[in-house]
Amino acid sequence: DLRLRSGEIYALDIPGEGLVIKRVNRDLENQRLELGADNPLHKSLSLPLDNPGLTSIGKAAWVIQEL
């Protein structure tokens, strides 16, 4: 599933960052895409909602460890 839905975890290709796994939250009021990290050691990102460089690789379906 490539459509970004709030609360779900996705693999994303972000220019300057590379491939990341982030929890997506769509902030429609501020036209931002908030990409959160479940691990506090990793930073969260905030991008414009219409970010043309962002590529969704797919929704995470299974993980091998507890998040």
Backbone as a ProteinNet text record, in pm:
[ID]
protein_1_A
[PRIMARY]
DLRLRSGEIYALDIPGEGLVIKRVNRDLENQRLELGADNPLHKSLSLPLDNPGLTSIGKAAWVIQEL
[TERTIARY]
85.1	0	89.1	81.7	167.2	100.5	-31.6	-101.5	-72	-19	21	-101.4	-119	-231.9	-177.9	-240.2	-195.7	-194.9	-89.6	-76.6	-8.6	11.3	72.7	223.4	296.3	441.1	476.4	564.7	601.2	751.9	797.9	934.2	925.5	1010.8	1008	1148.6	1158.5	1285.3	1276.6	1363.8	1361.6	1494.9	1490.6	1614.9	1696	1822.9	1910.7	1910.4	1811.4	1801.5	1822.7	1774.2	1779.9	1654.6	1668	1556.3	1535	1413	1379.3	1249	1233.6	1108.8	1050.8	933.5	874.7	724.9	670.3	525.9	475.3	376.9	326.7	205.3	204.3	87.3	68.5	-48.9	-80.8	-143.8	-81.7	-133	-194.3	-323.5	-390.4	-406.8	-423.3	-441.2	-318	-198.9	-74.8	-8.7	-77.1	-25.1	115.7	133.2	262	244	351.4	359.5	458.7	409.6	494.6	538.5	668.7	725.6	793.3	727	775.2	855.8	945.9	1026.7	974.6	947.2	904.7	1020.8	1141.8	1261.8	1305.8	1311	1347.4	1490.6	1573.7	1711	1717.1	1607.9	1602.9	1512.4	1550.5	1475.3	1350.4	1252.7	1132.9	1155.1	1076.3	1087.3	952.3	955.5	834.9	859.5	773.7	789.6	660.1	669.4	546.2	464.5	333.6	244.5	259.9	291	304.9	451.2	532.4	675.9	696.9	741.7	756	871.4	969	1083.9	1062.2	958.5	930.1	871.2	927.7	876.3	837.4	712	665.6	702.6	780.8	819.9	709.8	648.4	537.3	512.3	396.4	354.9	419.1	465.4	522.9	411.4	434.3	333.8	370.8	499.5	546.4	684.4	709.5	843.3	889.5	1019.1	1075.2	1092.9	1087.7	1106.5	995.5	977.6	876.4	918.6	821	848.3	828.7
-117.6	0	123.2	203.6	320.6	449.8	448.6	568.9	591.5	708.9	738.7	767.9	686.3	702.6	728.5	820.9	857.6	737.6	731.7	627.5	500.6	486.3	366.2	386.4	276.2	280.4	246.9	330.9	316.2	319.7	255.2	272.4	386.2	487	604.9	636.5	680.8	729	881.1	944	1088.9	1145.8	1242	1302.6	1359.5	1329.1	1376.8	1288.8	1202	1111.9	966.7	932.5	794.5	718.2	587.2	501.4	506.5	540.8	548.6	472.6	427.2	364.7	458.9	514.7	615.6	594.5	638.3	640.8	773.1	765.6	882.4	942.7	1074.8	1149.2	1266.4	1272.9	1381.5	1495.6	1611.9	1731.6	1819.1	1798.5	1868.8	2017.3	2051.8	2192	2275.4	2220.7	2291.3	2245.2	2156.5	2104.3	2045.9	1965.5	1903.8	1753.1	1684.3	1539.9	1518.5	1469.2	1444.2	1298.2	1278	1143.1	1116.2	1039.4	1015.4	888.7	891.4	773.9	715	585.9	520.1	509.2	504.9	498.2	641	679.2	816.4	855.3	759.1	790.1	842.8	829.8	875.8	996.7	1091	1214.6	1196.3	1279.8	1287.5	1391.8	1383.9	1477.9	1542.4	1663.8	1734	1786.7	1747.4	1785.2	1845.3	1929.6	1978.8	1861	1871.6	1762.9	1730.9	1830.8	1808.9	1791.4	1732.5	1714.5	1625.2	1683.8	1604.1	1504	1521	1431.2	1306.5	1303.8	1191.1	1075.5	955.2	837	732.6	691.4	584.9	451.3	372.1	239	138.7	156.6	70	71.8	23.3	15.4	-105.9	-87.8	-200.3	-298.8	-423.8	-527.8	-614.5	-619.8	-708	-663.7	-673.5	-644.4	-762	-780.1	-893.6	-865	-737.8	-702.6	-610	-600	-511.6	-367	-282.9	-141.4	-61.1
0	0	0	-100.5	-114.4	-67.6	-45.9	-0.5	146.9	179	316.4	402.2	506.1	598.5	737.9	807.2	941.7	1035.2	1116.8	1217.4	1169.5	1039	983.7	964.7	955.6	939.6	794.5	735.5	595.3	575.9	470.1	420.7	319.2	337.2	252.5	203.4	80.3	26.2	27.4	107.4	124.8	77.3	-15.7	-62.6	53.9	56.9	163.3	286.6	301.4	416.3	374.1	255.7	208.9	249.7	263.3	299.3	450.2	492.1	633.9	658.7	781.6	826	930.8	903.4	991.8	1004.9	1118.7	1139.9	1082.2	995.3	923	992.8	1003.1	1048	954.1	893.3	800.1	878.7	876.2	942.5	833.5	807.2	697.8	727.5	853.1	890.8	853.2	877.8	848.7	719.3	645	518.7	535.2	642.7	674.1	684.7	656.6	675.8	789.2	901.8	1017.7	1013.7	1012.6	1006.5	1139.2	1222.8	1357.8	1370.9	1466.9	1499.4	1630.2	1632	1755.2	1853.1	1800.4	1882.9	1915.6	2044.4	2081.1	2043.7	2008.3	1967.4	1823.2	1748.9	1609.9	1599.3	1513.1	1500.2	1414.8	1443.5	1361.3	1253.5	1147.6	1037	1010.4	962.2	920.2	779.9	686.3	546	493.3	389.1	325.4	273.4	284.8	242.7	93.9	13.4	-130.6	-172.1	-84.3	-108.9	-231.7	-344.6	-466.3	-463.1	-372.8	-369.8	-286.5	-205.5	-117.3	-197.4	-180.9	-249.3	-145.3	-148.5	-60.5	-123.1	-48.6	-95.2	-61.9	54	92.6	241.1	278.8	418.1	483.9	607.1	682.2	715.2	684.4	709.4	829.7	862	968.7	1011.6	1140.2	1191.4	1275.7	1285	1356.4	1505.5	1543.3	1683.2	1728	1859.3	1914.8	1891.9	1851.2	1828.2	1955.3
[MASK]
+++++++++++++++++++++++++++++++++++++++++++++++++++++++++++++++++++

